[in-house]
Structures are given as structure tokens and as C-alpha cells.
Amino acid sequence: MNAADHAPVRLTEFSHGGGCGCKIAPGVLSELLAAAPMRNLPKDLLVGRESSDDGAVYRLSDTQALIATTDFFTPIVDDPYDFGRIAAANALSDIYAMGGRPFMALAVVGMPLDKLPLEVIRKILAGGESVCALAGIPIAGGHSIDVLEPIYGLVALGLVHPERVKRNDRAEEGDVLILGKPLGVGILSAALKKGTLSAAGYEQMIATTTRLNTPGTALGELPGVHAMTDVSGFGLAGHLLEVCRGSRLGANLRFADLPLIEEALHWARQGTVTGATERNWSGYGDEIHLPEGAPAWQRALITDPQTSGGLLVACAPEAEAEVLAVFSKHGFEAARRIGRMVAGQGLSVE
């Protein structure tokens, strides 16, 4: 029997951890990178891996810089077309998070050819191409291999003015923090894998993970935006802590102000979480100060791995209205202020 004769495939059955939840734990990643010193850095490399930013940025001229990034993962959903869409939107998000505009992508494809029908693989690729078409860019090439788990993603390339690059380590004391998408994707994916996610919950999950973070390009042009990143596998707390460390500041979050996917809140309260949630907490939990007696589900939501999550913006207080207006113009009605950058270290939640 060949792959084409198999029963209908559930892609998540091939995944030990789906979406951005399969990222290497933050503590382990730090150890790996610490052992690999940076050498021979050209003067035109404006952003490298020194601050764990969303992409590398190389100056081409006085008015143009190249953003290069790659992102790929194992399935977070069973539908192959949706998997391709989510993976592509997630990869392009890093370009927007740097304040840039994508112009081209390359596909990264790894498939177990003896287990997946070719039609399933075609649908994955078609899903990715559909999102790139929405972004107005081609998938101009790529690379494919035969592997044990399905893997799909993109090498994404973008352009930005060198003076408009939005790094994740330039936040200033007093900056307002704004989050563009609601949290809870990882929790929904865990419920999906258990077979308990509702049809409405799945629709919410697909809607948020396939939405391109297009406001990032316009936000890159605002001088009041000091730092920007996107929230992915390390959760809101993990990526905000990267902003804190790089900017040598602390942050305060108001949990009541966090935008949450409604069904994710339900499942969080029921104890449904991903394995990556605990890995995230183990990697940086000692830097987080929660209120005494805070329930476990609150911790789960701020450490929940997001796949194709929202933009996290640190901006001057006087730029808050303008930033929210940009999000609103692009249809991101869930965007809201969630906290502030403060003197000190770590992350406090109230």
C-alpha cells in the first residue's frame, strides 16, 4: 500500500509539538547560542542575533535595508490547506515585526513521502501560496526533503528604510505596550489535539493565525514606536522579557487588559495547556512576578505559545492613539494597551 491508499490523514498525529509550540525551549536555546560566538560581522549588518530579534537586517544603501528571516514548524491543525496558510502567515510576520514590507519568499518543505498522499502535500503548498498572494509576493523557490514529520514554512525577505527598522531592544521607560492579536492559540491547539475544540473555537483559531500582521509596515514609519516584536512560541511573557532584557528595563502588565480568545480562556480554566507552556515557564518564570494567589490558568495564558501571534508594540504615550488607529485601519479590532515599560528588571503582572 502506498501513501495515496491511506485513510484520511490527521496531520497533528505526526507532530510531537505543533506550530511554534515545537520551538526549542528558551533556556536551551540561550545555552546553544552562547556557545556559538559571533564573528566577522560586517558594518552594514544592522541587526544580527545579539538581541534575539525577529530577523536579520542588512543595509543595502542609505535608503534601503534587507530583512531576512525564516520560520517553519510541524502541523498545528489537521487541515493541510489551513496548515500551509498558518505557517506562511507566521513566517511573514517577522518581516512586519521589523517594520518592513515582504517582497519574496522561499518555501521550506519536509514531508514523510511514504505516509502523506501527494494531494495532501499539494494542499499545504497551496495554502502557503494563498497567503503569500494576499501579501502580494511570490514564492520564488525553496528546498524540500523527505523527513519523518511534516514541516512547512518560509524563508521570508523584506525591505525597510534603515532608519525605520523596529528592533525589539529599543523600548524606553514609560512606553505604553500594545498587543495586536488576542492570546490563546496554543491552548486552542491543545484542545484540538484532544478532540474537544468546538467548531467556533477552530474558526477563531484559523482567523487569528492566518491574519497577516500588515500593520507592522505602517507602524515602522511612526517615530513614536520605539520597539516592536511579534508574539510566538515563547508566549507573551517570553517575548516581552526579550524586549525588557534588550532595553534594560522592566515591564508591568495588567492581566485584565489582555485580549484573549474566548474559548481559549475556557480551556485554560479547565487546565488544557501545551507542553511548551511548562517549558516556557521553566525557561523564564523566575523573572515574572504574579500576584499572590494568582490562578494557574493566568500563568498559562501569558506563557502560552502563540503561532502567528500578534505584534507587540512599545510606543511613547503620546503615540498610543496613532498606533491603535493603525491597527484599527487594518481590521485588528482586538488591539489594545496591555501595560507599560518601567525602570528595573523582569515582568510584573497585576
C-alpha positions in Angstrom: 0.0 0.0 0.0 1.4 3.4 -0.9 0.7 6.8 0.7 -2.2 7.6 -1.7 -4.1 4.5 -0.5 -4.0 5.5 3.2 -7.1 6.5 5.2 -7.7 10.3 5.7 -4.7 11.8 7.4 -4.7 13.8 10.7 -1.6 15.9 10.3 -1.3 16.6 14.0 -0.8 12.9 14.6 2.7 13.3 13.1 3.6 16.2 15.4 5.3 15.8 18.8 4.5 19.5 19.2 2.7 21.7 16.7 3.2 25.2 15.4 5.5 27.5 17.4 5.0 25.2 20.3 7.7 23.0 18.9 10.4 25.6 19.3 13.5 24.8 21.3 12.9 25.8 25.0 14.2 29.4 25.7 16.8 28.2 28.3 18.2 25.6 26.0 18.3 28.0 23.1 20.2 30.5 25.1 22.8 27.9 26.0 23.2 26.9 22.4 23.7 30.4 21.2 26.1 31.3 24.0 28.4 28.6 22.7 28.4 30.0 19.2 30.3 33.3 19.2 29.5 35.9 16.5 32.5 36.6 14.2 33.3 38.7 11.2 30.2 40.9 11.5 30.0 43.4 8.6 29.4 47.1 9.5 26.2 47.0 7.4 24.6 44.3 9.4 22.2 46.5 11.4 20.5 43.6 13.3 22.0 40.2 14.0 21.2 37.7 16.7 22.5 39.8 19.6 19.0 40.7 20.8 17.0 37.6 19.7 15.2 39.8 17.2 12.7 38.7 14.6 15.0 38.9 11.6 18.4 39.9 10.4 18.7 43.3 8.8 21.5 44.3 6.3 21.9 47.8 4.9 22.0 47.9 1.1 22.1 51.6 0.7 21.3 54.8 2.6 17.6 54.3 1.9 17.1 50.6 1.7 17.9 47.6 4.0 17.2 43.9 3.5 15.3 41.9 6.2 15.9 38.2 6.1 14.2 35.6 8.3 13.0 32.0 8.3 10.3 30.2 10.2 8.9 26.6 9.8 7.2 24.1 12.0 5.2 20.9 12.3 1.4 20.9 11.9 -0.8 22.7 14.4 -4.0 21.7 12.6 -5.2 18.7 10.6 -6.4 20.5 7.5 -3.4 20.7 5.1 -4.6 23.9 3.4 -5.0 25.7 6.8 -1.6 24.4 8.0 0.0 26.0 4.9 -1.8 29.3 5.5 -0.8 29.4 9.1 2.8 28.6 8.5 3.2 31.2 5.8 1.5 34.0 7.8 3.7 33.1 10.8 6.9 33.4 8.7 5.9 36.7 7.1 5.0 38.1 10.5 8.7 38.5 11.3 9.1 41.0 8.3 6.2 43.1 9.5 7.6 43.0 13.1 10.8 44.7 11.9 8.7 47.5 10.3 9.3 46.2 6.8 7.4 45.0 3.8 7.9 41.5 2.3 8.8 41.2 -1.3 9.7 37.5 -1.8 9.7 34.1 -0.1 11.3 30.7 -0.5 9.5 27.5 0.7 11.0 25.2 3.3 9.3 21.8 2.9 9.9 18.5 4.7 7.4 15.7 4.2 7.2 12.0 5.1 6.5 10.9 1.5 5.7 7.3 2.4 2.9 8.4 4.8 1.4 11.5 3.2 -0.6 11.4 -0.1 0.8 13.9 -2.6 -2.6 15.6 -2.7 -2.2 16.5 1.0 1.2 18.0 0.3 -0.1 19.9 -2.6 -2.8 21.4 -0.4 -0.2 22.5 2.2 1.8 24.3 -0.5 -1.3 25.8 -1.9 -2.3 27.2 1.5 1.1 28.9 1.8 0.9 30.3 -1.7 -2.6 31.8 -1.0 -1.3 33.8 2.0 1.8 35.0 0.0 -0.6 36.1 -2.7 -2.5 38.1 -0.1 0.8 39.7 0.9 1.4 40.5 -2.8 4.6 38.4 -3.0 5.7 35.3 -4.9 7.2 32.1 -3.5 10.1 32.1 -5.9 11.8 28.8 -4.9 12.7 26.8 -1.9 14.0 23.4 -0.8 12.3 20.1 0.1 13.4 16.9 1.9 11.9 13.6 2.9 11.6 13.5 6.7 9.6 11.7 9.5 7.4 14.7 10.5 5.7 17.2 8.1 7.4 20.5 8.2 6.5 23.6 6.3 7.5 27.3 6.4 9.2 30.1 4.5 12.4 32.0 4.1 10.9 35.5 4.0 12.7 38.5 2.6 11.6 42.1 3.1 12.7 45.7 2.6 12.8 48.6 5.1 14.4 52.0 5.3 17.5 51.7 7.6 16.2 54.5 9.8 12.8 52.8 10.2 13.9 49.4 11.4 11.9 48.5 14.5 14.1 46.4 16.8 13.0 44.6 19.9 15.6 46.3 22.2 14.8 50.0 21.9 11.9 50.4 24.3 12.0 53.4 26.6 10.9 53.9 30.2 7.3 55.0 30.3 6.5 53.4 26.9 3.0 52.0 26.5 2.7 48.4 25.5 0.1 47.5 22.8 -0.8 43.9 21.7 -2.3 43.5 18.3 -4.0 40.0 18.5 -5.7 38.0 21.2 -3.9 35.3 23.1 -4.7 31.6 23.4 -3.7 29.9 20.2 -1.6 27.3 21.9 -4.4 26.4 24.3 -6.8 26.0 21.3 -4.4 23.8 19.5 -4.1 21.6 22.7 -7.9 21.3 22.8 -8.0 20.5 19.1 -5.5 17.6 19.6 -7.7 16.3 22.4 -10.7 16.5 20.2 -12.6 18.9 22.5 -12.3 22.2 20.5 -15.6 23.5 19.2 -16.2 24.4 15.5 -16.5 28.1 16.6 -13.2 27.8 18.5 -11.5 26.4 15.4 -12.8 29.2 13.3 -11.4 31.7 15.8 -8.0 29.9 15.8 -7.8 30.0 12.0 -8.9 33.6 11.8 -6.2 34.9 14.1 -3.3 32.6 12.9 -3.9 33.3 9.1 -4.2 37.1 9.5 -1.1 38.9 8.2 0.4 41.4 10.6 0.3 44.1 7.9 0.1 47.0 10.4 3.8 46.5 11.1 4.8 48.3 7.9 2.8 51.4 8.8 3.9 51.2 12.4 7.5 51.2 11.2 7.0 54.7 9.9 5.9 56.1 13.2 8.8 57.8 15.2 6.8 57.3 18.4 7.1 53.5 18.0 10.3 52.6 19.8 10.3 48.8 19.7 8.3 46.1 18.1 8.3 42.3 18.0 5.7 39.6 17.4 4.5 37.1 20.0 5.2 33.5 19.0 6.5 30.3 20.6 7.8 31.8 23.9 4.4 33.3 24.7 3.6 36.9 25.5 5.8 36.9 28.7 8.8 35.4 26.9 8.9 37.8 24.1 8.2 40.8 26.3 11.1 39.7 28.5 13.3 39.8 25.4 12.2 43.4 25.0 12.9 44.1 28.7 16.4 42.5 28.7 17.5 44.2 25.4 16.1 47.6 26.6 17.5 47.2 30.1 14.1 47.8 31.6 11.2 46.1 33.3 7.5 45.9 32.3 4.2 45.9 34.1 1.2 44.1 32.6 -2.5 44.4 33.6 -3.9 40.9 33.1 -7.5 42.3 32.9 -6.4 44.3 29.8 -5.1 41.3 27.8 -7.1 40.5 24.7 -8.0 36.8 25.0 -9.7 34.3 22.6 -12.9 33.5 24.4 -12.8 29.7 24.1 -9.1 29.7 25.0 -10.0 31.3 28.3 -12.5 28.5 28.9 -10.0 25.7 28.2 -7.2 27.4 30.2 -9.5 27.4 33.2 -10.1 23.7 32.6 -6.3 23.0 32.7 -5.8 22.5 29.0 -2.3 23.7 28.1 0.5 22.7 25.8 3.8 21.1 26.8 5.6 24.2 25.6 3.7 26.2 28.3 5.6 24.5 31.0 8.9 24.6 29.1 8.4 28.4 28.7 7.8 28.8 32.5 10.8 26.8 33.3 12.9 28.9 31.0 12.0 32.4 32.3 9.4 32.0 35.1 11.9 33.3 37.7 11.7 36.7 36.0 7.9 37.0 36.4 6.1 38.4 39.4 2.5 37.3 39.6 0.0 38.4 42.3 -0.1 36.2 45.3 -2.7 33.5 44.8 -2.9 34.1 41.0 -4.6 31.0 39.5 -2.6 28.7 37.3 -4.7 29.5 34.2 -3.4 33.1 34.3 0.1 31.9 34.2 -0.8 29.5 31.4 -2.2 32.3 29.2 0.8 34.6 29.4 3.2 31.7 28.7 1.0 30.1 26.1 3.0 29.6 22.8 1.4 31.7 20.0 1.6 30.6 16.4 1.3 33.6 14.1 0.6 35.8 17.1 0.1 39.5 17.4 2.5 42.4 17.1 3.8 43.7 20.5 4.5 47.4 20.3 6.3 49.7 22.8 5.5 53.3 22.0 5.6 56.7 23.6 2.3 57.5 25.5 1.5 60.3 23.0 1.7 57.8 20.1 -0.8 55.4 21.6 -3.8 56.7 19.8 -2.0 56.7 16.5 -0.8 53.2 17.0 -4.3 51.9 17.8 -5.6 53.8 14.8 -3.2 51.9 12.5 -4.3 48.6 14.0 -8.0 49.6 13.5 -7.4 50.6 9.9 -6.1 47.1 9.2 -9.0 45.4 10.9 -7.3 44.5 14.2 -10.1 45.4 16.5 -8.8 43.3 19.4 -5.6 45.5 19.6 -5.3 47.2 23.0 -3.0 48.7 25.6 -1.8 46.0 28.0 0.9 47.6 30.1 3.9 49.8 30.3 7.7 49.7 30.3 9.2 50.7 33.7 12.6 51.1 35.4 14.0 47.9 36.8 14.1 44.3 35.6 11.7 41.5 34.9 7.9 41.4 34.4 5.3 42.1 37.0 1.6 41.2 36.4 -1.3 42.8 38.2 
